[in-house]
C-alpha cells in the first residue's frame, strides 16, 4: 500500500474522503500513531463542518448531494476511527 514519505500512516487513512477505499479490520500493523489518528479525526471533523455549511448555501441538486455525501462518509470514518474495532 502506498504511504506518504512524511508519515508512516497509510494513504487510505489520509485521503479517505476523496475516494472509496477498503478499510482494514483493525489498526494493528497500520503504522499510525494515536497522534496521527487524532489529527485525521480533526481533519475529518472540519470536512464534515465545511461540507455541510457549503451544502446549506446551495439549492437541491448534484453538487449539494455530493457535499452531503462527503459529510456522511467523513462521519462514518470518524465513528470507525473511534470504534473499539480499530
C-alpha positions as CSV (number, residue, x, y, z in Angstrom):
1,X,0.0,0.0,0.0
2,X,1.3,3.4,-0.9
3,X,2.5,5.6,2.0
4,X,3.3,9.3,2.2
5,X,7.1,9.6,2.8
6,X,6.5,12.1,5.5
7,X,4.2,9.9,7.5
8,X,4.1,6.2,8.3
9,X,0.3,6.4,8.2
10,X,-1.2,4.7,5.2
11,X,-2.6,6.9,2.4
12,X,-6.1,5.3,2.7
13,X,-6.4,7.0,6.1
14,X,-5.2,10.4,4.9
15,X,-7.4,10.5,1.8
16,X,-10.4,8.6,3.0
17,X,-12.9,11.2,2.0
18,X,-11.6,11.6,-1.5
19,X,-12.4,8.2,-3.0
20,X,-13.9,4.9,-1.9
21,X,-11.4,2.6,-0.1
22,X,-11.4,-0.8,1.6
23,X,-10.6,-0.3,5.3
24,X,-8.6,-2.8,7.2
25,X,-10.3,-4.6,10.2
26,X,-8.0,-3.1,12.8
27,X,-5.1,-0.7,13.4
28,X,-2.6,-3.4,14.3
29,X,0.3,-3.0,12.0
30,X,-1.1,0.1,10.3
31,X,1.9,2.2,11.3
32,X,-0.3,5.0,12.6
33,X,0.3,6.6,16.0
34,X,-2.5,7.8,18.2
35,X,-1.5,11.3,17.5
36,X,-1.9,10.8,13.7
37,X,-5.3,9.2,14.3
38,X,-6.4,12.3,16.3
39,X,-5.1,14.6,13.5
40,X,-7.0,12.7,10.9
41,X,-10.1,12.7,13.1
42,X,-9.8,16.5,13.5
43,X,-9.4,16.9,9.7
44,X,-12.5,14.8,9.1
45,X,-14.5,16.9,11.6
46,X,-13.5,20.0,9.6
47,X,-14.5,18.3,6.3
48,X,-18.0,17.5,7.8
49,X,-18.5,21.1,9.0
50,X,-17.3,22.7,5.8
51,X,-19.3,20.4,3.5
52,X,-22.5,20.9,5.5
53,X,-22.0,24.7,5.6
54,X,-21.4,24.8,1.8
55,X,-24.4,22.4,1.2
56,X,-26.7,24.7,3.1
57,X,-26.0,27.5,0.7
58,X,-26.8,25.5,-2.4
59,X,-30.2,24.6,-3.9
60,X,-31.1,20.9,-4.2
61,X,-29.0,19.3,-6.9
62,X,-26.0,17.2,-7.8
63,X,-23.4,19.5,-6.1
64,X,-25.4,19.7,-2.9
65,X,-25.9,16.0,-2.8
66,X,-22.2,15.4,-3.4
67,X,-21.3,17.6,-0.4
68,X,-23.8,15.9,1.9
69,X,-22.4,12.5,0.8
70,X,-18.9,13.7,1.5
71,X,-20.0,14.8,5.0
72,X,-21.7,11.4,5.7
73,X,-18.7,9.5,4.5
74,X,-16.4,11.5,6.8
75,X,-18.8,11.0,9.7
76,X,-18.8,7.2,9.2
77,X,-15.0,7.3,9.1
78,X,-14.9,9.3,12.3
79,X,-17.1,6.7,14.0
80,X,-15.0,3.9,12.6
81,X,-11.8,5.5,13.9
82,X,-13.2,5.9,17.4
83,X,-14.6,2.4,17.5
84,X,-13.1,-0.4,19.6
85,X,-12.6,-2.4,16.4
86,X,-9.9,0.0,15.2
